[in-house]
Amino acid sequence: MLTGAQPGFGNTISHSHRRTSRRFNPNIQSKRYWLPTEGRHVRLRLSTKGIKTVDTIGVEAAVARIRARGVKV
């Protein structure tokens, strides 16, 4: 919701060097934060990098960024 993380794509290379497609999924976690201005909890789906970003900038600023992207919180 915050960073816009999406899967990356690449190849799995076997011992015989045969390439097959694979997908690198982001590490998405669901985390609940207390939003003091609204007096309620919000549940955010964040990548682990997004969780670190929330710890740095704060919940209020993170929710403001998410709402600026047009996502309902």
PyMOL Python script that loads the backbone (N, CA, C, O; Angstrom):
from pymol import cmd

cmd.read_pdbstr("""\
ATOM      1  N   MET A   1       0.817  -1.195   0.000  1.00  0.00           N
ATOM      2  CA  MET A   1       0.000   0.000   0.000  1.00  0.00           C
ATOM      3  C   MET A   1       0.866   1.266   0.000  1.00  0.00           C
ATOM      4  O   MET A   1       0.483   2.279  -0.585  1.00  0.00           O
ATOM      5  N   LEU A   2       1.998   1.210   0.637  1.00  0.00           N
ATOM      6  CA  LEU A   2       2.829   2.403   0.772  1.00  0.00           C
ATOM      7  C   LEU A   2       3.889   2.507  -0.319  1.00  0.00           C
ATOM      8  O   LEU A   2       4.042   3.559  -0.939  1.00  0.00           O
ATOM      9  N   THR A   3       4.619   1.422  -0.553  1.00  0.00           N
ATOM     10  CA  THR A   3       5.727   1.489  -1.492  1.00  0.00           C
ATOM     11  C   THR A   3       5.345   1.061  -2.900  1.00  0.00           C
ATOM     12  O   THR A   3       6.091   1.329  -3.841  1.00  0.00           O
ATOM     13  N   GLY A   4       4.207   0.407  -3.070  1.00  0.00           N
ATOM     14  CA  GLY A   4       3.805  -0.065  -4.397  1.00  0.00           C
ATOM     15  C   GLY A   4       4.637  -1.240  -4.873  1.00  0.00           C
ATOM     16  O   GLY A   4       4.852  -1.401  -6.074  1.00  0.00           O
ATOM     17  N   ALA A   5       5.110  -2.066  -3.943  1.00  0.00           N
ATOM     18  CA  ALA A   5       5.953  -3.207  -4.302  1.00  0.00           C
ATOM     19  C   ALA A   5       5.166  -4.199  -5.143  1.00  0.00           C
ATOM     20  O   ALA A   5       4.029  -4.538  -4.816  1.00  0.00           O
ATOM     21  N   GLN A   6       5.775  -4.662  -6.225  1.00  0.00           N
ATOM     22  CA  GLN A   6       5.167  -5.641  -7.112  1.00  0.00           C
ATOM     23  C   GLN A   6       6.141  -6.779  -7.335  1.00  0.00           C
ATOM     24  O   GLN A   6       7.334  -6.628  -7.070  1.00  0.00           O
ATOM     25  N   PRO A   7       5.656  -7.926  -7.822  1.00  0.00           N
ATOM     26  CA  PRO A   7       6.570  -9.041  -8.071  1.00  0.00           C
ATOM     27  C   PRO A   7       7.596  -8.706  -9.144  1.00  0.00           C
ATOM     28  O   PRO A   7       7.314  -7.972 -10.090  1.00  0.00           O
ATOM     29  N   GLY A   8       8.785  -9.256  -8.977  1.00  0.00           N
ATOM     30  CA  GLY A   8       9.810  -9.175 -10.011  1.00  0.00           C
ATOM     31  C   GLY A   8       9.852 -10.504 -10.746  1.00  0.00           C
ATOM     32  O   GLY A   8       9.435 -11.526 -10.201  1.00  0.00           O
ATOM     33  N   PHE A   9      10.343 -10.503 -11.958  1.00  0.00           N
ATOM     34  CA  PHE A   9      10.379 -11.730 -12.745  1.00  0.00           C
ATOM     35  C   PHE A   9      11.798 -12.016 -13.184  1.00  0.00           C
ATOM     36  O   PHE A   9      12.601 -11.105 -13.384  1.00  0.00           O
ATOM     37  N   GLY A  10      12.092 -13.278 -13.327  1.00  0.00           N
ATOM     38  CA  GLY A  10      13.423 -13.684 -13.753  1.00  0.00           C
ATOM     39  C   GLY A  10      13.410 -15.136 -14.158  1.00  0.00           C
ATOM     40  O   GLY A  10      12.367 -15.674 -14.528  1.00  0.00           O
ATOM     41  N   ASN A  11      14.558 -15.773 -14.092  1.00  0.00           N
ATOM     42  CA  ASN A  11      14.697 -17.166 -14.486  1.00  0.00           C
ATOM     43  C   ASN A  11      15.298 -17.988 -13.362  1.00  0.00           C
ATOM     44  O   ASN A  11      16.153 -17.519 -12.611  1.00  0.00           O
ATOM     45  N   THR A  12      14.826 -19.238 -13.263  1.00  0.00           N
ATOM     46  CA  THR A  12      15.488 -20.234 -12.444  1.00  0.00           C
ATOM     47  C   THR A  12      16.435 -20.974 -13.371  1.00  0.00           C
ATOM     48  O   THR A  12      16.028 -21.424 -14.442  1.00  0.00           O
ATOM     49  N   ILE A  13      17.684 -21.106 -12.976  1.00  0.00           N
ATOM     50  CA  ILE A  13      18.651 -21.779 -13.827  1.00  0.00           C
ATOM     51  C   ILE A  13      19.063 -23.076 -13.140  1.00  0.00           C
ATOM     52  O   ILE A  13      19.633 -23.058 -12.049  1.00  0.00           O
ATOM     53  N   SER A  14      18.773 -24.191 -13.782  1.00  0.00           N
ATOM     54  CA  SER A  14      19.063 -25.498 -13.207  1.00  0.00           C
ATOM     55  C   SER A  14      20.538 -25.848 -13.380  1.00  0.00           C
ATOM     56  O   SER A  14      21.318 -25.088 -13.955  1.00  0.00           O
ATOM     57  N   HIS A  15      20.890 -27.014 -12.868  1.00  0.00           N
ATOM     58  CA  HIS A  15      22.271 -27.480 -12.978  1.00  0.00           C
ATOM     59  C   HIS A  15      22.685 -27.644 -14.442  1.00  0.00           C
ATOM     60  O   HIS A  15      23.839 -27.405 -14.798  1.00  0.00           O
ATOM     61  N   SER A  16      21.731 -28.055 -15.289  1.00  0.00           N
ATOM     62  CA  SER A  16      22.028 -28.220 -16.715  1.00  0.00           C
ATOM     63  C   SER A  16      21.955 -26.895 -17.472  1.00  0.00           C
ATOM     64  O   SER A  16      22.094 -26.858 -18.695  1.00  0.00           O
ATOM     65  N   HIS A  17      21.739 -25.827 -16.742  1.00  0.00           N
ATOM     66  CA  HIS A  17      21.665 -24.458 -17.268  1.00  0.00           C
ATOM     67  C   HIS A  17      20.409 -24.208 -18.107  1.00  0.00           C
ATOM     68  O   HIS A  17      20.386 -23.325 -18.965  1.00  0.00           O
ATOM     69  N   ARG A  18      19.372 -24.997 -17.845  1.00  0.00           N
ATOM     70  CA  ARG A  18      18.085 -24.793 -18.508  1.00  0.00           C
ATOM     71  C   ARG A  18      17.342 -23.690 -17.753  1.00  0.00           C
ATOM     72  O   ARG A  18      17.243 -23.729 -16.527  1.00  0.00           O
ATOM     73  N   ARG A  19      16.826 -22.719 -18.484  1.00  0.00           N
ATOM     74  CA  ARG A  19      16.153 -21.587 -17.843  1.00  0.00           C
ATOM     75  C   ARG A  19      14.641 -21.771 -17.876  1.00  0.00           C
ATOM     76  O   ARG A  19      14.062 -22.087 -18.915  1.00  0.00           O
ATOM     77  N   THR A  20      14.012 -21.567 -16.719  1.00  0.00           N
ATOM     78  CA  THR A  20      12.553 -21.560 -16.633  1.00  0.00           C
ATOM     79  C   THR A  20      12.142 -20.303 -15.897  1.00  0.00           C
ATOM     80  O   THR A  20      12.860 -19.819 -15.022  1.00  0.00           O
ATOM     81  N   SER A  21      10.976 -19.774 -16.257  1.00  0.00           N
ATOM     82  CA  SER A  21      10.511 -18.519 -15.667  1.00  0.00           C
ATOM     83  C   SER A  21      10.176 -18.708 -14.195  1.00  0.00           C
ATOM     84  O   SER A  21       9.704 -19.764 -13.774  1.00  0.00           O
ATOM     85  N   ARG A  22      10.429 -17.670 -13.437  1.00  0.00           N
ATOM     86  CA  ARG A  22      10.033 -17.657 -12.036  1.00  0.00           C
ATOM     87  C   ARG A  22       9.610 -16.257 -11.639  1.00  0.00           C
ATOM     88  O   ARG A  22       9.792 -15.297 -12.389  1.00  0.00           O
ATOM     89  N   ARG A  23       9.052 -16.158 -10.465  1.00  0.00           N
ATOM     90  CA  ARG A  23       8.503 -14.897  -9.973  1.00  0.00           C
ATOM     91  C   ARG A  23       9.061 -14.639  -8.580  1.00  0.00           C
ATOM     92  O   ARG A  23       9.034 -15.528  -7.728  1.00  0.00           O
ATOM     93  N   PHE A  24       9.567 -13.434  -8.340  1.00  0.00           N
ATOM     94  CA  PHE A  24      10.073 -13.030  -7.030  1.00  0.00           C
ATOM     95  C   PHE A  24       8.996 -12.176  -6.361  1.00  0.00           C
ATOM     96  O   PHE A  24       8.831 -11.003  -6.696  1.00  0.00           O
ATOM     97  N   ASN A  25       8.265 -12.765  -5.417  1.00  0.00           N
ATOM     98  CA  ASN A  25       7.190 -12.044  -4.748  1.00  0.00           C
ATOM     99  C   ASN A  25       7.740 -11.146  -3.644  1.00  0.00           C
ATOM    100  O   ASN A  25       8.690 -11.529  -2.960  1.00  0.00           O
ATOM    101  N   PRO A  26       7.158  -9.949  -3.454  1.00  0.00           N
ATOM    102  CA  PRO A  26       7.597  -9.094  -2.341  1.00  0.00           C
ATOM    103  C   PRO A  26       7.144  -9.690  -1.011  1.00  0.00           C
ATOM    104  O   PRO A  26       6.160 -10.426  -0.946  1.00  0.00           O
ATOM    105  N   ASN A  27       7.869  -9.362   0.025  1.00  0.00           N
ATOM    106  CA  ASN A  27       7.567  -9.872   1.366  1.00  0.00           C
ATOM    107  C   ASN A  27       6.461  -9.007   1.976  1.00  0.00           C
ATOM    108  O   ASN A  27       6.739  -8.034   2.677  1.00  0.00           O
ATOM    109  N   ILE A  28       5.205  -9.372   1.702  1.00  0.00           N
ATOM    110  CA  ILE A  28       4.040  -8.598   2.146  1.00  0.00           C
ATOM    111  C   ILE A  28       3.574  -9.095   3.510  1.00  0.00           C
ATOM    112  O   ILE A  28       3.383 -10.292   3.720  1.00  0.00           O
ATOM    113  N   GLN A  29       3.397  -8.167   4.417  1.00  0.00           N
ATOM    114  CA  GLN A  29       2.901  -8.466   5.761  1.00  0.00           C
ATOM    115  C   GLN A  29       1.674  -7.601   6.039  1.00  0.00           C
ATOM    116  O   GLN A  29       1.544  -6.504   5.495  1.00  0.00           O
ATOM    117  N   SER A  30       0.786  -8.092   6.879  1.00  0.00           N
ATOM    118  CA  SER A  30      -0.364  -7.312   7.316  1.00  0.00           C
ATOM    119  C   SER A  30      -0.071  -6.830   8.732  1.00  0.00           C
ATOM    120  O   SER A  30       0.213  -7.637   9.617  1.00  0.00           O
ATOM    121  N   LYS A  31      -0.138  -5.516   8.951  1.00  0.00           N
ATOM    122  CA  LYS A  31       0.226  -4.961  10.258  1.00  0.00           C
ATOM    123  C   LYS A  31      -0.816  -3.950  10.686  1.00  0.00           C
ATOM    124  O   LYS A  31      -1.318  -3.175   9.872  1.00  0.00           O
ATOM    125  N   ARG A  32      -1.138  -3.964  11.967  1.00  0.00           N
ATOM    126  CA  ARG A  32      -2.150  -3.074  12.515  1.00  0.00           C
ATOM    127  C   ARG A  32      -1.474  -1.941  13.267  1.00  0.00           C
ATOM    128  O   ARG A  32      -0.606  -2.167  14.111  1.00  0.00           O
ATOM    129  N   TYR A  33      -1.885  -0.716  12.950  1.00  0.00           N
ATOM    130  CA  TYR A  33      -1.327   0.473  13.596  1.00  0.00           C
ATOM    131  C   TYR A  33      -2.449   1.272  14.248  1.00  0.00           C
ATOM    132  O   TYR A  33      -3.583   1.280  13.770  1.00  0.00           O
ATOM    133  N   TRP A  34      -2.117   1.937  15.339  1.00  0.00           N
ATOM    134  CA  TRP A  34      -3.057   2.839  16.002  1.00  0.00           C
ATOM    135  C   TRP A  34      -2.939   4.210  15.352  1.00  0.00           C
ATOM    136  O   TRP A  34      -1.844   4.762  15.246  1.00  0.00           O
ATOM    137  N   LEU A  35      -4.074   4.758  14.917  1.00  0.00           N
ATOM    138  CA  LEU A  35      -4.123   6.071  14.286  1.00  0.00           C
ATOM    139  C   LEU A  35      -4.737   7.041  15.298  1.00  0.00           C
ATOM    140  O   LEU A  35      -5.960   7.084  15.433  1.00  0.00           O
ATOM    141  N   PRO A  36      -3.911   7.826  16.017  1.00  0.00           N
ATOM    142  CA  PRO A  36      -4.423   8.651  17.119  1.00  0.00           C
ATOM    143  C   PRO A  36      -5.408   9.729  16.686  1.00  0.00           C
ATOM    144  O   PRO A  36      -6.347  10.025  17.424  1.00  0.00           O
ATOM    145  N   THR A  37      -5.218  10.324  15.506  1.00  0.00           N
ATOM    146  CA  THR A  37      -6.099  11.419  15.095  1.00  0.00           C
ATOM    147  C   THR A  37      -7.521  10.937  14.845  1.00  0.00           C
ATOM    148  O   THR A  37      -8.477  11.685  15.046  1.00  0.00           O
ATOM    149  N   GLU A  38      -7.662   9.682  14.403  1.00  0.00           N
ATOM    150  CA  GLU A  38      -9.003   9.138  14.143  1.00  0.00           C
ATOM    151  C   GLU A  38      -9.491   8.264  15.289  1.00  0.00           C
ATOM    152  O   GLU A  38     -10.648   7.842  15.302  1.00  0.00           O
ATOM    153  N   GLY A  39      -8.620   7.991  16.248  1.00  0.00           N
ATOM    154  CA  GLY A  39      -9.008   7.190  17.411  1.00  0.00           C
ATOM    155  C   GLY A  39      -9.359   5.758  17.054  1.00  0.00           C
ATOM    156  O   GLY A  39     -10.269   5.183  17.651  1.00  0.00           O
ATOM    157  N   ARG A  40      -8.659   5.169  16.095  1.00  0.00           N
ATOM    158  CA  ARG A  40      -8.956   3.798  15.692  1.00  0.00           C
ATOM    159  C   ARG A  40      -7.694   3.126  15.162  1.00  0.00           C
ATOM    160  O   ARG A  40      -6.683   3.774  14.889  1.00  0.00           O
ATOM    161  N   HIS A  41      -7.785   1.815  15.028  1.00  0.00           N
ATOM    162  CA  HIS A  41      -6.702   1.049  14.424  1.00  0.00           C
ATOM    163  C   HIS A  41      -6.920   0.977  12.919  1.00  0.00           C
ATOM    164  O   HIS A  41      -8.058   0.970  12.448  1.00  0.00           O
ATOM    165  N   VAL A  42      -5.830   0.924  12.172  1.00  0.00           N
ATOM    166  CA  VAL A  42      -5.890   0.678  10.730  1.00  0.00           C
ATOM    167  C   VAL A  42      -4.999  -0.519  10.426  1.00  0.00           C
ATOM    168  O   VAL A  42      -3.912  -0.661  10.986  1.00  0.00           O
ATOM    169  N   ARG A  43      -5.474  -1.375   9.533  1.00  0.00           N
ATOM    170  CA  ARG A  43      -4.698  -2.534   9.124  1.00  0.00           C
ATOM    171  C   ARG A  43      -4.125  -2.257   7.741  1.00  0.00           C
ATOM    172  O   ARG A  43      -4.867  -2.023   6.787  1.00  0.00           O
ATOM    173  N   LEU A  44      -2.802  -2.285   7.640  1.00  0.00           N
ATOM    174  CA  LEU A  44      -2.122  -1.969   6.393  1.00  0.00           C
ATOM    175  C   LEU A  44      -1.411  -3.209   5.863  1.00  0.00           C
ATOM    176  O   LEU A  44      -0.821  -3.968   6.633  1.00  0.00           O
ATOM    177  N   ARG A  45      -1.467  -3.414   4.554  1.00  0.00           N
ATOM    178  CA  ARG A  45      -0.698  -4.475   3.892  1.00  0.00           C
ATOM    179  C   ARG A  45       0.568  -3.834   3.355  1.00  0.00           C
ATOM    180  O   ARG A  45       0.532  -3.069   2.390  1.00  0.00           O
ATOM    181  N   LEU A  46       1.694  -4.155   3.993  1.00  0.00           N
ATOM    182  CA  LEU A  46       2.960  -3.490   3.691  1.00  0.00           C
ATOM    183  C   LEU A  46       4.049  -4.511   3.405  1.00  0.00           C
ATOM    184  O   LEU A  46       4.029  -5.628   3.922  1.00  0.00           O
ATOM    185  N   SER A  47       4.990  -4.109   2.577  1.00  0.00           N
ATOM    186  CA  SER A  47       6.211  -4.896   2.447  1.00  0.00           C
ATOM    187  C   SER A  47       7.060  -4.601   3.682  1.00  0.00           C
ATOM    188  O   SER A  47       6.783  -3.657   4.422  1.00  0.00           O
ATOM    189  N   THR A  48       8.082  -5.403   3.896  1.00  0.00           N
ATOM    190  CA  THR A  48       8.932  -5.174   5.070  1.00  0.00           C
ATOM    191  C   THR A  48       9.647  -3.833   4.960  1.00  0.00           C
ATOM    192  O   THR A  48       9.899  -3.180   5.972  1.00  0.00           O
ATOM    193  N   LYS A  49       9.977  -3.418   3.734  1.00  0.00           N
ATOM    194  CA  LYS A  49      10.558  -2.089   3.547  1.00  0.00           C
ATOM    195  C   LYS A  49       9.532  -1.010   3.919  1.00  0.00           C
ATOM    196  O   LYS A  49       9.895   0.021   4.485  1.00  0.00           O
ATOM    197  N   GLY A  50       8.257  -1.247   3.604  1.00  0.00           N
ATOM    198  CA  GLY A  50       7.196  -0.312   3.964  1.00  0.00           C
ATOM    199  C   GLY A  50       7.022  -0.190   5.469  1.00  0.00           C
ATOM    200  O   GLY A  50       6.738   0.896   5.976  1.00  0.00           O
ATOM    201  N   ILE A  51       7.191  -1.298   6.189  1.00  0.00           N
ATOM    202  CA  ILE A  51       7.094  -1.270   7.653  1.00  0.00           C
ATOM    203  C   ILE A  51       8.214  -0.404   8.227  1.00  0.00           C
ATOM    204  O   ILE A  51       7.989   0.376   9.152  1.00  0.00           O
ATOM    205  N   LYS A  52       9.422  -0.545   7.676  1.00  0.00           N
ATOM    206  CA  LYS A  52      10.542   0.289   8.127  1.00  0.00           C
ATOM    207  C   LYS A  52      10.299   1.755   7.807  1.00  0.00           C
ATOM    208  O   LYS A  52      10.685   2.633   8.578  1.00  0.00           O
ATOM    209  N   THR A  53       9.657   2.026   6.666  1.00  0.00           N
ATOM    210  CA  THR A  53       9.333   3.400   6.291  1.00  0.00           C
ATOM    211  C   THR A  53       8.339   4.003   7.278  1.00  0.00           C
ATOM    212  O   THR A  53       8.486   5.157   7.682  1.00  0.00           O
ATOM    213  N   VAL A  54       7.322   3.223   7.669  1.00  0.00           N
ATOM    214  CA  VAL A  54       6.343   3.702   8.655  1.00  0.00           C
ATOM    215  C   VAL A  54       7.030   3.989   9.983  1.00  0.00           C
ATOM    216  O   VAL A  54       6.707   4.975  10.645  1.00  0.00           O
ATOM    217  N   ASP A  55       7.971   3.141  10.378  1.00  0.00           N
ATOM    218  CA  ASP A  55       8.712   3.374  11.626  1.00  0.00           C
ATOM    219  C   ASP A  55       9.508   4.677  11.559  1.00  0.00           C
ATOM    220  O   ASP A  55       9.687   5.350  12.574  1.00  0.00           O
ATOM    221  N   THR A  56       9.985   5.032  10.361  1.00  0.00           N
ATOM    222  CA  THR A  56      10.796   6.234  10.199  1.00  0.00           C
ATOM    223  C   THR A  56       9.949   7.497  10.136  1.00  0.00           C
ATOM    224  O   THR A  56      10.209   8.452  10.868  1.00  0.00           O
ATOM    225  N   ILE A  57       8.927   7.514   9.261  1.00  0.00           N
ATOM    226  CA  ILE A  57       8.155   8.745   9.037  1.00  0.00           C
ATOM    227  C   ILE A  57       6.942   8.878   9.928  1.00  0.00           C
ATOM    228  O   ILE A  57       6.396   9.975  10.049  1.00  0.00           O
ATOM    229  N   GLY A  58       6.496   7.797  10.559  1.00  0.00           N
ATOM    230  CA  GLY A  58       5.336   7.830  11.435  1.00  0.00           C
ATOM    231  C   GLY A  58       4.073   7.365  10.721  1.00  0.00           C
ATOM    232  O   GLY A  58       3.985   7.387   9.493  1.00  0.00           O
ATOM    233  N   VAL A  59       3.106   6.948  11.515  1.00  0.00           N
ATOM    234  CA  VAL A  59       1.871   6.380  10.975  1.00  0.00           C
ATOM    235  C   VAL A  59       1.043   7.440  10.257  1.00  0.00           C
ATOM    236  O   VAL A  59       0.488   7.177   9.190  1.00  0.00           O
ATOM    237  N   GLU A  60       0.956   8.625  10.829  1.00  0.00           N
ATOM    238  CA  GLU A  60       0.125   9.683  10.238  1.00  0.00           C
ATOM    239  C   GLU A  60       0.605  10.042   8.838  1.00  0.00           C
ATOM    240  O   GLU A  60      -0.199  10.135   7.910  1.00  0.00           O
ATOM    241  N   ALA A  61       1.904  10.243   8.681  1.00  0.00           N
ATOM    242  CA  ALA A  61       2.464  10.599   7.374  1.00  0.00           C
ATOM    243  C   ALA A  61       2.313   9.449   6.384  1.00  0.00           C
ATOM    244  O   ALA A  61       2.063   9.676   5.200  1.00  0.00           O
ATOM    245  N   ALA A  62       2.462   8.216   6.863  1.00  0.00           N
ATOM    246  CA  ALA A  62       2.326   7.057   5.985  1.00  0.00           C
ATOM    247  C   ALA A  62       0.896   6.924   5.478  1.00  0.00           C
ATOM    248  O   ALA A  62       0.680   6.670   4.293  1.00  0.00           O
ATOM    249  N   VAL A  63      -0.072   7.091   6.357  1.00  0.00           N
ATOM    250  CA  VAL A  63      -1.479   7.015   5.950  1.00  0.00           C
ATOM    251  C   VAL A  63      -1.818   8.152   4.991  1.00  0.00           C
ATOM    252  O   VAL A  63      -2.599   7.960   4.059  1.00  0.00           O
ATOM    253  N   ALA A  64      -1.245   9.325   5.208  1.00  0.00           N
ATOM    254  CA  ALA A  64      -1.467  10.444   4.287  1.00  0.00           C
ATOM    255  C   ALA A  64      -0.919  10.109   2.897  1.00  0.00           C
ATOM    256  O   ALA A  64      -1.558  10.420   1.892  1.00  0.00           O
ATOM    257  N   ARG A  65       0.260   9.478   2.831  1.00  0.00           N
ATOM    258  CA  ARG A  65       0.828   9.084   1.538  1.00  0.00           C
ATOM    259  C   ARG A  65      -0.034   8.033   0.843  1.00  0.00           C
ATOM    260  O   ARG A  65      -0.241   8.082  -0.369  1.00  0.00           O
ATOM    261  N   ILE A  66      -0.532   7.080   1.632  1.00  0.00           N
ATOM    262  CA  ILE A  66      -1.371   6.022   1.057  1.00  0.00           C
ATOM    263  C   ILE A  66      -2.658   6.619   0.502  1.00  0.00           C
ATOM    264  O   ILE A  66      -3.094   6.258  -0.591  1.00  0.00           O
ATOM    265  N   ARG A  67      -3.260   7.528   1.251  1.00  0.00           N
ATOM    266  CA  ARG A  67      -4.495   8.166   0.775  1.00  0.00           C
ATOM    267  C   ARG A  67      -4.239   9.044  -0.446  1.00  0.00           C
ATOM    268  O   ARG A  67      -5.109   9.174  -1.306  1.00  0.00           O
ATOM    269  N   ALA A  68      -3.057   9.647  -0.529  1.00  0.00           N
ATOM    270  CA  ALA A  68      -2.704  10.464  -1.705  1.00  0.00           C
ATOM    271  C   ALA A  68      -2.629   9.609  -2.961  1.00  0.00           C
ATOM    272  O   ALA A  68      -2.875  10.104  -4.061  1.00  0.00           O
ATOM    273  N   ARG A  69      -2.294   8.333  -2.812  1.00  0.00           N
ATOM    274  CA  ARG A  69      -2.250   7.415  -3.954  1.00  0.00           C
ATOM    275  C   ARG A  69      -3.650   6.966  -4.361  1.00  0.00           C
ATOM    276  O   ARG A  69      -3.811   6.330  -5.403  1.00  0.00           O
ATOM    277  N   GLY A  70      -4.669   7.286  -3.555  1.00  0.00           N
ATOM    278  CA  GLY A  70      -6.036   6.929  -3.891  1.00  0.00           C
ATOM    279  C   GLY A  70      -6.509   5.630  -3.279  1.00  0.00           C
ATOM    280  O   GLY A  70      -7.537   5.094  -3.691  1.00  0.00           O
ATOM    281  N   VAL A  71      -5.775   5.106  -2.296  1.00  0.00           N
ATOM    282  CA  VAL A  71      -6.161   3.856  -1.631  1.00  0.00           C
ATOM    283  C   VAL A  71      -6.971   4.179  -0.399  1.00  0.00           C
ATOM    284  O   VAL A  71      -6.594   5.050   0.387  1.00  0.00           O
ATOM    285  N   LYS A  72      -8.088   3.480  -0.221  1.00  0.00           N
ATOM    286  CA  LYS A  72      -8.936   3.700   0.945  1.00  0.00           C
ATOM    287  C   LYS A  72      -8.309   3.012   2.162  1.00  0.00           C
ATOM    288  O   LYS A  72      -7.914   1.848   2.092  1.00  0.00           O
ATOM    289  N   VAL A  73      -8.222   3.752   3.284  1.00  0.00           N
ATOM    290  CA  VAL A  73      -7.659   3.195   4.513  1.00  0.00           C
ATOM    291  C   VAL A  73      -8.732   3.157   5.570  1.00  0.00           C
ATOM    292  O   VAL A  73      -8.478   2.721   6.693  1.00  0.00           O
TER     293      VAL A  73
END
""", "prot")
cmd.dss("prot")
cmd.show_as("cartoon", "prot")
cmd.util.cbc("prot")
cmd.orient("prot")
